[in-house]
Amino acid sequence: MYGQLARRWCKLELPLQVLQSNSGFYIGTADGDDPVSKESVEYFQTHAAAQQALQDGAWTQDVIL
C-alpha cells in the first residue's frame, strides 16, 4: 500500500507506515527519516494501535483534493 497524498502532491510512491508527531501516531509516508505525508485522518494513542489499524485497513484516508 502506498500513500495517495504523497503520490498526488509530491509525485512519490512511498509505502504507508506508522509515524509519530506531537499529536500522536498516524499512518503516513516518509522518505528516509523525513515525513512526507499524513495519510490518516486519525491519530492513535499508541504505535501498536496505529499498526493494527494499518494492517486491518481500519483507518480513514485523508482527502485528496
LUMFI-996642 format. One record per residue (C-alpha): residue number from 1; residue in one letter; z, y, x. Coordinates in Angstrom, 3 decimals. Layout:
<sites>
pos | code | Z | Y | X
NUM | A | Z | Y | X
...
</sites>
This chain:
<sites>
pos | code | Z | Y | X
1 | M | 0.000 | 0.000 | 0.000
2 | Y | -0.967 | 3.393 | 1.300
3 | G | 0.172 | 6.898 | 0.439
4 | Q | -2.057 | 8.557 | -2.138
5 | L | -0.867 | 12.085 | -1.320
6 | A | -1.338 | 11.551 | 2.417
7 | R | -4.859 | 10.333 | 1.735
8 | R | -5.705 | 13.159 | -0.663
9 | W | -4.258 | 16.128 | 1.233
10 | C | -4.210 | 15.028 | 4.870
11 | K | -7.151 | 12.608 | 4.915
12 | L | -4.856 | 9.994 | 6.485
13 | E | -4.445 | 6.373 | 5.423
14 | L | -0.791 | 5.704 | 6.146
15 | P | 1.348 | 2.831 | 4.855
16 | L | 4.179 | 3.519 | 2.439
17 | Q | 7.661 | 3.257 | 3.905
18 | V | 11.217 | 4.331 | 3.261
19 | L | 12.077 | 7.677 | 4.801
20 | Q | 15.206 | 9.844 | 4.754
21 | S | 15.798 | 13.538 | 4.196
22 | N | 18.892 | 15.608 | 3.491
23 | S | 18.377 | 14.819 | -0.215
24 | G | 18.431 | 11.032 | 0.264
25 | F | 15.978 | 8.218 | 0.802
26 | Y | 12.456 | 8.317 | -0.574
27 | I | 9.163 | 6.495 | -0.422
28 | G | 6.642 | 8.319 | 1.676
29 | T | 4.431 | 8.195 | 4.721
30 | A | 4.871 | 9.137 | 8.348
31 | D | 2.648 | 9.488 | 11.383
32 | G | 4.810 | 8.173 | 14.178
33 | D | 8.167 | 9.913 | 13.820
34 | D | 6.733 | 12.798 | 11.786
35 | P | 6.939 | 12.632 | 7.965
36 | V | 3.601 | 13.365 | 6.280
37 | S | 4.129 | 12.929 | 2.536
38 | K | 6.847 | 12.295 | -0.028
39 | E | 5.115 | 9.924 | -2.413
40 | S | 8.000 | 9.035 | -4.749
41 | V | 9.354 | 11.381 | -7.371
42 | E | 12.755 | 9.752 | -6.981
43 | Y | 15.341 | 9.963 | -4.264
44 | F | 17.502 | 6.892 | -3.697
45 | Q | 21.126 | 6.778 | -2.576
46 | T | 20.607 | 4.033 | -0.005
47 | H | 17.847 | 2.721 | 2.237
48 | A | 18.257 | -0.691 | 0.610
49 | A | 17.717 | 0.726 | -2.896
50 | A | 14.580 | 2.559 | -1.800
51 | Q | 13.266 | -0.531 | -0.002
52 | Q | 13.862 | -2.658 | -3.098
53 | A | 12.075 | -0.106 | -5.302
54 | L | 9.125 | -0.118 | -2.893
55 | Q | 8.963 | -3.927 | -2.882
56 | D | 9.285 | -4.177 | -6.674
57 | G | 6.963 | -1.281 | -7.470
58 | A | 9.893 | 0.288 | -9.334
59 | W | 9.230 | 3.894 | -8.354
60 | T | 7.136 | 6.776 | -9.654
61 | Q | 4.154 | 8.086 | -7.705
62 | D | 4.302 | 11.864 | -7.341
63 | V | 1.417 | 13.689 | -8.979
64 | I | -1.889 | 14.136 | -7.216
65 | L | -3.286 | 17.490 | -8.291
</sites>
